[in-house]
């Protein structure tokens, strides 16, 4: 089974824009999770840090990726 590789590569100014705008859902802790993903942490590590199940972080990662995909450097 082939898995999708999520990579997060943003210009620093766009990264700050994403964090300061309403693109990410604060109720779901998406800005916090986004910061950790960009820093290179795994879903398992993020889950432990924020007391979520790894699968929850994986689902949030997918949502974050879809929301921010258009801002990434190609």
N, C-alpha and C positions, 0 to 999 in steps of 0.2 A: 504494500500500500504506500503510495507516494504522499508525503506530507508537504504542506505549504510552509515555506520559510518566511517568517516575518522579520523584516529588517526596518529599522527606523533611522532615517538619515535626513536631517532637516538643517536648513540654514539657521544659524543662531537667532536671527531676528524673527523668523517664522516660528521657531520653537517657542519663543516668548509670547508671540501673538496667540498661538494655540492655547498656551497655559492661561493667558489673561482673558481670552474670549469665552463665549458661552458654547463653544463647539463640544466640549467634553462635559458630561453629566457629573456634577459635584456630589449628588446624592449617592451615586454608585462609586465614588472615590476614583473616578477615571483620571483626574489630573495627577493624583498621587501615583496611580498605577502607570500612567504614561511616563512620568519622570523616571521611574524605576526601569521601565522597558528600554527607554532611550539610554539609560546608564548601563544596560547590558545584563540586568538580573533575569533569572529564569522565572517562570510562572510559579514554580514550587517555592523559590526563595521569597517572592513577593507575597504569596499566599501566607507563608509563615509570618512574615513581617506585619501584615495587616489583618491577620486572623481570618482569612478566607480559605476555602478549599481550592486546591490547585485547578480544578475544573472550572470554578467560577472565574478565576483569573484568566484562564484560556478563553473563555467566552467574552470577557471584557476586552481582552487583547484583540479579538476579532472585531468587536464593535469599534474600538479605538482606531484600529487600522483602517477600517472602512471610512470613518469620519475624517481621518487626517491624510489619507493616501494622496489626495490631490496636492498637498503642500510639500511632499517629499522631493528631495533632489534626485534627479534621474541620472 
